[in-house]
Every structure is written in structure tokens, then in C-alpha cells.
């Protein structure tokens, strides 16, 4: 049954998103496009709609590799076999392949066709999704949730245009040129910088703020859902025009010229925006030429270079921890103006001097301390402390993650059922997701050497040892005692360091603070470390210490957590509880909640923030109730041995 997609031409607004997708259609070698934005901003709709306006491709029916006529893969039996001459290539729609998040590496790359191999077939290769996506589109929704090693493989293939499979005695290479489209929601965490660099273009999308545009979006969507076929028919003219524009641009792009002066400008922009990767220069060059071809021109203009820069550079800039990717449009305009002035030697320098004088004239109007009035008006019992400079933290890991739990790809904890890692053994398994071919064949041979046949009882599963991620639940004491000697600055600096470590190890995080009369969930479990840092930045300090409320909220959070990462509680407090649950004793309530967490099997670390000569040692007692390690801020920052926390099984 043919599925009708929402027409590409009917998408309201989002001009940059549509331009980026069209550029990848004109030149698939750009490396694809990453679409970042909030939920409900047409990311998936635009990606799926692109396939309907792409020119059709010629292919032989039944070909699993989508070979181009006359350029058959050496492993394609349909195009290379005896029936190939009798087959007639037909015009077919461009393949649109969706990569499921749960796909295995074998399913993506291709693997040994065990049934054919046992029958003595010479070519026993079963093509994967990359072969199916050749000459088409490979679409990955929520690409940031995909396992890192799988993303690495995908982006390497997208850049090279070839898929090489070297496994289980196979040595297969086949073309895999496709337009890679990835979408992601920042609330679920970001991609690593080296992976971001592999996407040729990136677009940030937001929902329209204009009520007229929003109403039009709703109007069109409702009409489409009521009768998709009839609604799509009303956009046939616009779709055909766009189809022809792409086809013409594909034919024209080889003749588009980009001058040496503009190439120098591209390199200049990359240097000024502190972009290390040379891939940026190459992709900008290609994107600028594709823009010109799409516009029906044979020469690239400075405007094309500027537009390409907005798509190519934002996700490749060097960034500080927790700094969002982006490109300052004003700075980009300044660099473009400077380049234009350098190209016109007769241009006087009066404009730059005028700009400088204007800038100097504006400076005296700037308030040197804009926060001063707010601080004077703020209540004495509530202060906002900045985070102290980040320090090097002792590595924290949770060991002995059990094979009974589902493992999430990451880099913190040891696990013996990791999705990636070294193979240590093979075990019998009637439905393996990672087949141990050698052990399976040996089992069949030993069972009946004379009548060799593989049954389900012979199948074996590969067991890998690798790293897994954790859910880091950060619980921060923001009560008035934390203002003494500005301890909150050190605490925030420690939490920022922990967040940096969580980002590097691909953990999920949740942030809870407690002060006054209650505990607050600043951030529910998420992979977005940036959101966690933002929630911490403006956290005020002051009031009483509702410690048992915070531990109770941790229990509630874990009870409603639907993820698979093993939790690690990191509690930063001096332990001086003075707000109880109902009318009970605050300290005893805290110990009771700690006991419940320990009984639930939650791994924990207590960071004692108490300072001064007189110390009550409540944090250490709390750690004992949690069955947790207790360290001071100074000990946690010491670059000594790795801090290992033993995980506990659920009772």
C-alpha cells in the first residue's frame, strides 16, 4: 500500500530547513543534514516529504543493491546474473529507508546469509539497510539516541559512499551513496562534536511565533489528515515544478564555477569562526555551488557563500563546555563586509572609522553593573552564587552491572551484556541477536557429524564486555547553610564538573534541589547536559534544609523512570536536615528515606559540603544509611585513584 506523505511544497515557513534538504538532493556528497529543534516543528514531515519531489531513478526490479544500470555491484546476483540481460530497468521512486533506533549493526551493514552459506553458496551475503538506501535517502529519527558506534559507521559510509563489510569470513564492498537525514530533540542530549562534524549541514528549527502562520499550519494539516490523496493532488503543480528545479540543478551543478576569491573567503570565514575541521571548507564549497545551481546560475556569488556558512559552520565551531552551537549573524556580516572592502582597493576606510566612532559613542551608555540594583533589592536570606571554575574530578564508575539488566551504550560502567565491546564467550541461545557463527557451527558438527544440519538448539549468542551509561541523579543542597563561606560556589563548580563528566560518558542526568520547605525537580531525567547546566546556573541559595523531602523525591523519580540506565545518586549536602515529613523528626526521616533507597539497590555517592572547624559529620552518617561512599569536595577533586561504586541488585 502506497503511503502518501505531506507535500514538501505545502510545508509552511521553515525556509532554511527546506533549502538544506534541497541542497542535499542536488548534491548528495554534501554529507546530509542534521535537523535540530523542538517537538512538532516539521522535522520528520520535511524529511519524509523530500523523497516525493526527487527525480526517479532507473533500477532493475528485484535488485537488493539499487544498482544503477551498467554499474552493478559485484555481489548483486540480479544485475550480474544470467537474468540481467533479460531484465528491463524501470523508473522507480527514490528509496526512502527509515533506520529504527533498535536496529543491529548486522541489519544496517549486512551480514552472512547463514542459510545459503550452509548450502554451499559462494556469495552468502545478506544486504542491509545501507544497500537498500543506495541512491536514495536514509532517514534517522532521534539520531542522538542511536548507539555511538552505529552512528560512526553510518557517517563514515555516508562520507565515503562505500560500505565495506569484513566479518564472519566475509569481505564485501558495495556502493552506498545516500542522502543522510537525521533529526533530534535537544532535550534528549546532543551528538558528540566529532559526529556533528560528519553531517554536512545543520539546521535549527523552531515553531512559528506568528499566529497567522501557526493557524495556516493547522489548517493544512487538518485538510491533509482528512483526505491525504485529495490534498496531495492539489499540490501536484508545485511538486512538479520543484521536481524539475532539482533535476535541472543536478544537471547544472558540474558547470557551476566558484572563483578563487570566494574560495579564499570560505577559508577566511572558517578560520575566523575557529573551525578546525577542513571538512567545513569542502562542504561550504559544495553547498555554495549547489545554491547557485538551485537558483539557475552558473557562477557562485558572495551571497551564496554567506548562506552556505549559516548551514555549514554553526555545529563545527569550537565551543566551551555547555556553550550552544550557533553562528553570530552580525559577526558574519562584518566578515563579509571586510572581504568586500578588501576586494575593492579604492574603497576608503572612512566607513570602518565611522563604525568605530559609533561603537565608542555607544559604550558610555552601557551600565557597568546591571545586576547591582537587583542584588540590592533581593532578600538577604536568598542569594545566587556563580559556579566556581571547573576542576578535574576523580573518575566515578559503577562496576558489576548485571547481565539481567538491559544495558545502555555509554562509557562509565562495566557491563557483561554491552551492545558493543570485545567478545569474551558464546552461550547457547535459541533467538540470538548477535550470532556466534563459529560456536553455532561447532555445536551442529559435534551433535551429528555425519548428517550436518543447524537447528535452533545449535544457535549461540555472542557475549560482549563493554561500557554502559548511567542515570546520574544530582541532588543539590541549596539551603541557607550553603551560603556560609560561599560554599555554594564550590558546590556549583563541582556539579558542573560532574555534568561535564556525564556528557563525556553519555549518561542521562536529573537535577533536584532542596531549600526552604520542599525539594524541586529542576530537570527530569534527560540526556541534555546543557539543560542541566542551565537549571543549575540560576539556582538561588537560602532558607531551611528539607533533606528528607529531597530523598523522597529521588524515590518518586526513580519509580517513574522508564529508561534502562542504572541509577547513580550523587547527593551534595552537609546533612543538617531541619524540615521533616509531616510532624516527624527531620533527621530520622532522612535516615529512613536513605534506608529505602539502599533497599531499592540504588548506587550512591555523598559529597560532604560541610566546612569549618566544628563539623557534625551528618553527611557521613547519611552515606552509611545509603550504603554509599562519602567524600568531601576536596577529596572528589583529587586526581588520584578512580572512585568505584559497587552496584547492588534489586531485592
Residue pairs with C-beta under 8 A, 6 or more apart in sequence:
4 228
4 229
4 232
5 45
5 48
5 49
5 51
5 52
5 232
6 45
6 48
6 49
6 221
6 224
6 228
6 232
7 49
7 52
7 231
7 232
7 235
7 238
7 239
8 18
8 21
8 46
8 49
8 50
8 52
8 53
8 239
8 242
9 53
9 235
9 238
9 239
9 242
10 220
10 224
10 231
10 235
10 238
11 18
11 42
11 45
11 46
11 49
12 208
12 213
12 216
12 217
12 220
13 208
13 213
13 217
14 41
14 42
14 46
14 205
16 203
16 205
16 310
16 311
17 35
17 42
17 43
17 46
17 203
17 205
18 46
19 291
19 294
19 307
19 311
20 33
20 35
20 201
20 202
20 203
20 311
21 33
21 46
21 47
21 50
21 181
22 50
22 242
22 246
22 294
23 30
23 33
23 201
23 287
23 290
23 291
23 294
23 311
24 30
24 32
24 33
24 179
24 181
24 200
24 201
25 50
25 53
25 54
25 179
25 246
25 250
26 246
26 249
26 250
26 253
26 290
26 293
26 294
27 253
27 286
27 287
27 289
27 290
28 177
28 178
28 179
29 161
29 177
29 286
30 200
30 201
30 283
30 286
30 287
30 290
31 155
31 158
31 159
31 180
31 198
31 199
31 200
31 201
31 279
31 283
32 158
32 179
32 180
32 181
32 182
32 199
32 200
32 201
33 180
33 181
33 182
33 199
33 200
33 201
33 202
33 203
33 311
34 143
34 182
34 183
34 184
34 191
34 196
34 199
34 201
34 202
34 203
34 315
35 43
35 46
35 47
35 181
35 182
35 183
35 184
35 202
35 203
35 205
36 183
36 184
36 185
36 186
36 202
36 203
36 204
36 205
37 43
37 185
37 186
37 203
37 204
37 205
37 206
38 185
38 186
38 205
38 206
38 207
39 185
40 207
41 205
41 206
41 207
42 205
42 217
43 183
43 205
44 141
44 183
47 137
47 139
47 181
47 183
48 96
48 139
50 137
50 179
50 181
51 93
51 94
51 96
51 136
51 137
52 93
52 239
53 239
53 242
53 243
53 246
54 94
54 137
54 243
54 246
55 94
55 243
55 246
55 247
55 250
56 91
56 92
56 93
56 94
57 66
57 68
57 91
57 92
57 94
57 135
57 136
58 68
58 69
58 89
58 90
58 91
58 92
59 66
59 67
59 68
59 69
59 89
59 90
59 92
59 135
60 67
60 69
60 78
60 79
60 84
60 87
60 88
60 89
60 90
61 87
61 90
62 78
62 87
63 76
63 78
63 79
64 76
64 78
64 127
64 131
64 132
65 72
65 73
65 75
65 76
65 79
65 127
65 131
65 134
65 174
65 175
66 95
66 131
66 132
66 133
66 134
66 135
66 136
67 73
67 76
67 79
67 134
67 175
68 135
69 89
71 175
72 79
72 80
72 84
73 79
73 80
73 174
73 175
74 80
74 174
75 123
75 125
75 127
75 172
75 174
76 174
77 123
78 84
78 87
79 87
94 135
94 136
94 137
95 132
95 133
95 134
95 135
95 136
95 137
95 178
96 136
96 137
96 139
97 129
97 132
97 133
97 136
97 137
97 138
97 139
97 178
98 139
98 140
98 141
99 108
99 129
99 138
99 139
99 140
99 146
99 154
101 141
101 142
101 145
101 146
103 129
103 150
104 433
104 434
105 149
105 150
105 153
106 128
106 434
107 128
107 129
108 128
108 129
108 130
108 150
108 153
108 154
109 128
109 130
109 153
109 163
109 165
110 125
110 126
110 127
110 128
110 130
110 131
110 163
110 165
110 172
111 125
111 126
111 128
111 165
111 167
111 168
111 170
112 124
112 125
112 126
112 167
112 168
112 169
112 170
112 437
113 121
113 124
113 125
113 126
114 124
114 435
114 437
114 440
114 454
116 124
117 124
118 453
118 454
124 170
125 165
125 170
125 172
127 174
128 163
129 138
130 138
130 154
130 157
130 163
130 176
130 178
131 163
131 174
131 176
133 176
133 178
134 174
134 175
134 176
134 177
134 178
135 177
135 178
136 178
136 179
137 178
137 179
137 180
137 181
138 154
138 158
138 178
138 179
138 180
138 181
139 181
139 182
140 146
140 154
140 180
140 181
140 182
140 183
141 183
142 183
142 184
142 185
142 188
143 151
143 182
143 183
143 184
143 191
144 184
144 185
144 188
144 189
144 190
144 191
144 527
145 184
145 188
145 189
145 527
146 154
147 409
147 419
147 420
148 192
148 195
148 409
148 420
148 506
149 409
149 420
151 191
151 195
152 195
154 180
155 180
155 195
155 198
155 199
156 198
157 163
157 176
158 178
158 180
158 198
159 198
161 175
161 176
161 177
162 173
162 174
162 175
162 176
163 173
163 174
163 175
163 176
164 172
164 173
165 171
165 172
165 173
168 437
180 199
182 199
184 190
184 191
186 528
186 530
186 531
187 526
187 528
187 531
188 526
188 527
188 528
189 506
189 508
189 526
189 527
189 528
189 529
190 196
190 527
190 528
190 529
190 530
193 319
196 202
196 315
196 316
196 325
197 277
197 279
197 280
197 315
197 316
198 279
199 315
200 283
200 286
200 287
200 312
201 283
201 287
201 311
201 312
202 311
202 312
202 314
202 315
202 325
203 311
204 314
204 326
207 214
208 214
208 217
220 231
223 231
224 231
224 232
245 294
246 294
248 296
249 290
249 293
249 294
249 296
250 293
252 293
252 296
252 298
253 289
253 290
253 293
255 298
256 289
256 292
256 293
256 297
256 298
256 299
256 300
257 298
257 299
257 300
258 285
258 288
258 289
258 299
258 300
259 299
259 300
261 343
262 288
262 300
262 302
262 305
263 285
265 302
265 305
265 336
265 339
266 281
266 284
266 285
266 288
266 305
266 308
266 309
267 281
268 335
268 339
269 284
269 305
269 309
269 313
269 332
269 335
270 280
270 281
270 284
270 313
272 331
272 335
273 313
273 317
273 327
273 331
274 317
274 318
275 313
275 316
275 317
275 318
276 316
276 318
277 316
279 316
280 312
280 313
280 316
283 312
284 305
284 308
284 309
284 312
284 313
287 308
287 311
287 312
288 300
288 304
288 305
288 307
288 308
289 300
289 304
291 300
291 304
291 307
291 308
292 298
292 299
292 300
292 301
292 304
295 304
302 336
302 339
302 340
305 336
306 332
306 336
309 327
309 332
310 327
310 329
310 332
313 327
314 325
314 326
314 327
315 325
317 325
317 326
317 327
319 325
321 390
321 496
321 500
321 503
321 533
322 496
322 499
322 500
322 529
322 530
322 533
322 534
324 530
341 347
341 351
341 352
379 542
381 480
381 542
381 543
382 540
382 541
382 542
382 543
383 483
383 488
383 540
383 541
383 542
384 538
384 539
384 540
384 541
385 483
385 486
385 488
385 489
385 492
385 541
386 489
386 492
387 489
387 492
387 493
387 495
387 496
387 536
387 537
388 489
388 490
388 492
388 493
389 493
390 493
390 496
390 497
390 500
391 493
391 494
391 497
391 637
392 497
392 637
392 639
393 494
393 497
393 498
393 501
393 636
393 637
394 635
394 636
394 637
394 638
394 639
394 640
394 641
394 642
394 643
395 501
395 642
395 643
396 412
396 498
396 501
396 568
396 605
396 642
396 643
396 645
397 412
397 413
397 414
397 642
397 643
397 644
397 645
398 412
398 413
398 470
398 566
398 568
398 603
398 644
398 645
398 646
398 647
399 413
399 414
399 644
399 645
399 646
399 647
400 414
400 646
400 647
401 407
401 413
401 414
401 415
401 416
401 468
401 566
401 647
402 416
402 647
402 649
403 415
403 416
403 417
405 417
405 564
405 566
406 564
407 415
407 417
407 418
407 419
407 466
407 468
407 564
408 468
408 469
408 563
408 564
408 565
409 418
409 419
409 420
409 467
409 468
409 469
409 506
410 467
410 468
410 469
410 470
410 505
410 506
410 507
410 565
411 467
411 469
411 504
411 505
411 506
412 467
412 468
412 469
412 470
412 505
412 506
412 507
413 467
413 468
413 469
413 470
413 566
413 647
414 465
414 467
414 468
415 465
415 466
415 467
415 468
416 424
416 463
416 464
416 465
417 463
417 464
418 464
418 465
418 466
418 467
418 468
419 464
419 466
420 464
420 466
421 464
421 465
421 466
421 467
422 464
422 465
422 466
423 436
423 462
423 463
423 464
424 463
424 464
424 465
425 463
426 436
426 438
426 439
426 460
426 461
426 462
426 463
427 460
427 461
427 463
428 443
428 457
428 459
428 460
428 461
429 459
429 460
429 461
430 456
430 457
430 459
431 459
432 459
432 460
432 461
432 462
433 461
434 461
434 462
434 464
435 459
435 460
435 461
435 462
436 460
436 461
436 462
439 460
440 454
440 458
440 459
440 460
441 454
441 458
443 457
443 458
443 460
444 452
444 453
444 454
444 455
444 458
445 452
447 457
447 458
467 505
468 565
468 566
469 505
469 506
469 507
469 508
469 565
470 505
470 507
470 508
470 565
470 566
470 567
470 568
471 507
471 508
471 509
471 510
471 525
471 561
471 563
471 565
471 566
471 567
471 568
472 498
472 502
472 507
472 508
472 509
472 510
472 568
472 570
473 509
473 510
473 512
473 525
473 554
473 557
473 558
473 567
473 568
473 569
473 570
474 495
474 498
474 499
474 509
474 510
474 511
474 512
474 532
474 570
474 572
475 512
475 513
475 514
475 519
475 550
475 551
475 554
475 569
475 570
475 571
475 572
475 573
476 491
476 495
476 511
476 512
476 513
476 514
476 536
476 539
476 572
477 491
477 513
477 514
477 515
477 545
477 547
477 550
477 572
477 573
477 574
477 609
478 488
478 513
478 514
478 515
478 539
478 540
478 541
478 542
479 514
479 515
479 516
479 541
479 542
479 543
479 544
479 545
479 546
479 576
480 515
480 541
480 542
480 543
480 544
480 545
481 487
481 545
481 574
481 576
482 488
482 491
482 541
482 574
482 609
483 541
483 542
484 611
484 612
485 611
485 612
487 609
487 611
488 541
490 609
490 633
491 572
491 609
491 633
492 536
492 537
492 539
494 572
494 607
494 633
494 636
494 637
495 511
495 536
495 572
496 533
496 536
497 637
498 570
499 509
499 529
499 532
499 533
499 536
500 529
502 509
502 529
502 532
503 529
506 527
507 527
507 565
508 525
508 526
508 527
508 563
508 565
509 523
509 525
509 526
509 527
509 529
509 532
510 521
510 523
510 524
510 525
510 526
510 557
511 521
511 522
511 523
511 532
511 535
511 536
512 519
512 520
512 521
512 522
512 550
512 553
512 554
512 557
513 519
513 520
513 522
513 539
513 550
514 520
514 545
514 546
514 547
514 549
514 550
514 553
515 540
515 541
515 542
515 543
515 544
515 545
515 546
516 542
516 543
516 544
516 546
516 579
517 543
517 544
517 546
517 549
517 579
518 546
518 549
519 546
519 549
519 550
519 552
519 553
521 553
521 557
522 532
522 535
522 536
522 539
523 531
523 532
523 535
524 557
525 557
525 561
525 563
526 532
544 578
544 579
545 573
545 576
545 577
545 578
545 579
545 586
546 577
546 579
546 586
547 573
547 575
547 576
547 577
547 579
547 586
547 590
547 622
548 577
548 579
548 580
548 581
548 586
548 589
548 590
548 592
548 593
549 579
549 581
550 571
551 590
551 593
551 594
551 596
551 597
552 581
552 593
554 569
554 593
554 597
554 602
555 593
555 596
555 597
555 600
558 567
558 600
558 602
561 567
566 603
566 647
567 602
567 603
568 602
568 603
568 604
568 605
568 645
569 597
569 602
569 603
569 604
569 605
569 626
569 628
570 604
570 605
570 607
571 604
571 605
571 606
571 607
571 622
571 626
571 628
572 607
572 609
573 606
573 607
573 608
573 609
573 619
573 622
574 608
574 609
574 610
574 616
574 618
574 619
575 590
575 608
575 610
575 616
575 617
575 618
575 619
575 620
575 621
575 622
576 610
576 616
576 618
577 586
577 587
577 589
577 590
577 618
578 586
579 586
580 586
580 589
581 589
587 618
590 622
591 621
591 622
591 625
594 622
594 625
594 626
595 625
597 604
597 626
598 604
598 625
598 626
598 627
598 648
599 651
600 650
600 651
601 647
601 648
601 649
601 650
601 651
602 626
602 648
603 628
603 645
603 646
603 647
603 648
604 623
604 626
604 627
604 628
604 629
604 645
605 628
605 629
605 630
605 631
605 643
605 645
606 619
606 620
606 622
606 623
606 626
606 628
606 629
606 630
606 631
607 619
607 630
607 631
607 632
607 633
607 636
608 619
608 620
608 630
608 631
608 632
608 633
609 619
609 633
610 616
610 617
610 618
610 619
619 630
620 630
622 630
623 629
623 630
624 630
627 648
628 645
629 643
629 645
631 643
636 643
